[in-house]
Amino acid sequence: MFLWVTCPEGVNTNELMLKAMERKVLFVPGQDFFSNEPGQRYMRLNFSNASGEQIREGIRRLADVCKAAVQPAIG
């Protein structure tokens, strides 16, 4: 049902979520699940209420957003 994603250092999933929303993809930033750690580089993906095609398209869109975010972070 859920998949945890760890992004590279320097990627803030709170900011990434805003970009993903522009592409009509949603996830839960990891910060909401950590009490003693920032959790800003984690995200939780939910696959429980989507068809296979919706999942593939959502991952494609999210991958585009992540690539754009990671390039400056590792560059």
Secondary structure, 3 states (H helix, E strand, C coil): CEEEEECCCCCCHHHHHHHHHHCCCCCEEHHHHCCCCCCCCEEEEECCCCCHHHHHHHHHHHHHHHHHHHHHHHC
